[in-house]
Amino acid sequence: MPSPQAPPAGATALDPTAVRPDIADARVVRTTPGELRAVLDGLRNEGMTMLVDVGGVDYLERVPRYDVVYHLMKITTAPASPAQVGTPERVRVLCGVPGDAPVVPSVAGVWPSADWAEREIFDLYGITFTGHPDLRRIQMPDEWEGHPLRKDYPLRGPARERTPRPSFALKSNVAAGTPASGRTAAALQKQIAQARGRSELHGAADPAAAAQSAKHPGGSATAGEAKPEQLADRPVNLKSKDNTP
């Protein structure tokens, strides 16, 4: 069974609410920041006296970019039937906000419950509510850079995104879209060869090590000691502490 909140076929990926009809028991009203207060005042006069919630949405490539969504409900004090008690009338107001000037009038003076909700939208989306009594961040620290719920917010945050991540052989930073910095398998093999060359040079400069190597060409093990390849072929005795047969 399809969800009653699924956008109709005429909607687009950029704006799934463009032609959205009324949802279940909720009317849907679209407005602009300039008309928002008049629309909300009119709905309040109709009996939509309860502001259930206020939220924000970022559509990024859509014009207008943001939606500030107001959920209103009508509380019936003298219901004519039990049905009016169980299914209160609801209205969802979608206020389109431009991305270059995200400013909306505050409704905290009409509905005090909008105070923290508007602060949260300001904090996470960067939408300013004019006339708000105390518009400041509510979730992120005051010194936080940017607004985390914007669709163009860096995946790892602005500060960490500016810091290059360490590169790994045969691995690219897919999330940030930056390739590995040339530390490939061939480069690692070259580094290993250079390290071995330095080790061999150091061993040749040590007469004792050279003499020991001459006595035991297959390795550095002394008489009576097993070579590594011999140890690898021996069965492991779990009862012995030193794993000797």
Residue pairs with C-beta under 8 A, 6 or more apart in sequence:
4 23
4 24
5 23
5 24
7 16
7 17
7 19
7 20
8 19
8 20
8 21
10 18
10 19
11 17
11 18
11 19
11 20
12 18
14 59
14 61
14 62
15 59
15 62
17 28
17 30
17 67
17 94
20 28
21 28
22 28
23 92
25 87
25 88
25 89
25 90
26 71
26 90
26 91
26 92
27 90
27 91
27 92
28 91
28 92
28 94
29 39
29 43
29 91
29 92
29 93
29 94
30 93
30 94
30 95
30 96
31 39
31 93
31 94
31 95
31 96
32 95
32 96
33 95
33 97
33 103
33 104
33 105
36 93
36 95
36 104
36 105
36 107
37 105
37 107
39 93
40 70
40 72
40 93
40 107
40 110
41 110
43 72
43 91
43 93
44 72
44 110
46 74
47 74
47 75
47 76
47 89
48 72
48 73
48 74
48 89
48 91
49 74
49 75
50 72
50 73
50 74
50 75
51 70
51 71
51 72
51 107
51 111
51 113
51 114
52 71
52 72
52 73
52 90
53 70
53 71
53 117
54 68
54 69
54 70
54 71
54 107
54 114
54 117
54 118
54 121
55 68
55 69
55 71
55 117
55 121
56 66
56 67
56 68
56 69
56 121
56 124
56 125
56 127
56 149
57 66
57 67
57 69
58 65
58 66
58 125
58 149
58 150
58 151
59 65
59 66
59 67
59 151
60 150
60 151
60 152
63 98
63 99
64 96
64 97
64 98
64 99
65 97
65 98
65 99
65 102
66 96
66 97
66 98
66 99
66 102
66 125
66 127
67 94
67 95
67 96
67 97
68 94
68 95
68 97
68 104
68 121
68 127
69 92
69 93
69 94
69 95
70 92
70 93
70 95
70 107
71 90
71 91
71 92
72 90
72 91
72 92
72 93
73 88
73 89
73 90
73 91
74 88
74 89
74 90
74 91
75 88
76 84
76 85
76 88
76 89
79 85
95 104
97 103
97 104
97 127
102 125
102 126
102 127
102 128
103 127
103 128
103 129
103 130
104 127
104 128
104 129
104 130
105 129
105 130
105 131
106 114
106 118
106 129
106 130
106 131
106 132
106 133
106 135
107 114
107 118
108 114
108 115
108 118
108 129
108 131
108 132
108 133
109 131
109 133
115 132
115 133
115 134
116 138
118 129
118 132
118 135
119 132
119 134
119 135
119 136
119 137
119 138
120 138
120 139
121 127
121 129
122 128
122 129
122 132
122 135
122 136
122 137
123 137
123 138
123 139
123 140
123 147
124 139
124 140
124 147
124 148
124 149
124 150
125 147
125 149
125 150
126 146
126 147
126 150
128 135
129 135
136 142
137 144
140 148
145 157
145 158
145 159
146 153
146 154
146 157
146 158
147 153
148 157
154 160
154 161
155 161
155 175
155 176
156 175
156 176
161 176
164 178
165 173
165 176
165 178
167 173
167 180
167 181
167 182
167 183
168 180
168 183
169 180
169 183
169 184
169 185
169 187
169 188
170 180
170 184
170 185
171 180
172 178
172 179
172 180
173 179
173 180
203 209
203 210
203 213
204 210
209 220
212 220
212 222
213 220
216 222
218 227
219 227
219 228
221 227
221 228
226 234
234 245
235 245
236 243
237 243
237 244
237 245
